[in-house]
Amino acid sequence: MKGSSIKMERRSPVHLPGKPEKTKMRDHWPVVLEYADEGPGPWIVDLSHCRRWDIQGRKLSEALPSGVSLPDSPGSVVLHAKELTGRAGHRQAFLWLFDDKAAAPAGAGCTEITEGALCLALLGRDVFQLTEKLTSLDLGDPKNNVPFLLMGPFSHITCQIVVLKNDPAAAAVMVACSRGFAHDMVHAVLSAGEEFGLRPAGENRFLEQFQALAGTPIPTKPKASTRKAAAADKPKSPGRSRSKKTAS
């Protein structure tokens, strides 16, 4: 029809309770940046909108963007400023991006899986007590060097599990699986986390922790009150003084 326009909007398979405080449309995805009452943690964050690729082939590193490296051994993960890479096997790897401007991989062996999968992050205290109810895998094993990848059952669903931080007081775990299991997965996680006060948090909560772990913390903008105080404390330039003429 002439003059009409079709607006495409992608939908996350994850539906979390809570009231979004700040949202943003990104590549046709409605992204929650912050929730109204996120509380002290633990938190669950929907990252299903973040672009993700599976990579297969003999020369996996050739498919990666410039400056992005791949770990040598299966089960290893490397954190970069805007993404992470992991090796699932000698000829299998993956790339997860957390910035819409980050470069994508290229080549016949690259398959984007963003819209076909869900991705969650579990952050904060009591995360490993929560995950113990959902998997037999020991995600908080202090013997494992973080970050690392585990492939296995999580709430009876085969998942990719990336442990970014295994500190029991401030953990960071990512879980990815097929989109078709989203409803059951989210229901299981929320139920397991209820006794620990699990609440939804926005993407900003995850990015703050991820970039701190990657060594590229997000620069914080000073509050208005802080800027005003700094301006008040700043010494004024003397300028030119004008002398008044006196009558003789």
Sequence and secondary structure as in RCSB ss.txt:
>XXXX:A:sequence
MKGSSIKMERRSPVHLPGKPEKTKMRDHWPVVLEYADEGPGPWIVDLSHCRRWDIQGRKLSEALPSGVSLPDSPG
SVVLHAKELTGRAGHRQAFLWLFDDKAAAPAGAGCTEITEGALCLALLGRDVFQLTEKLTSLDLGDPKNNVPFLL
MGPFSHITCQIVVLKNDPAAAAVMVACSRGFAHDMVHAVLSAGEEFGLRPAGENRFLEQFQALAGTPIPTKPKAS
TRKAAAADKPKSPGRSRSKKTAS
>XXXX:A:secstr
 TT         S    S EEEEEEETTEEEEEEES  TTS EEEE TTS EEEEESS GGGGS TT    SSTT
BEEE SSEEEEEEETTEEEEEESSTTS    STTEEE GGGEEEEEEEETTHHHHHTTT SS TT TTS SSEEE
EEEETTEEEEEEEEE  TTSEEEEEEEEGGGHHHHHHHHHHHHGGGT EEE HHHHHHHHHHHHT        HH
HHHHHHHHS              
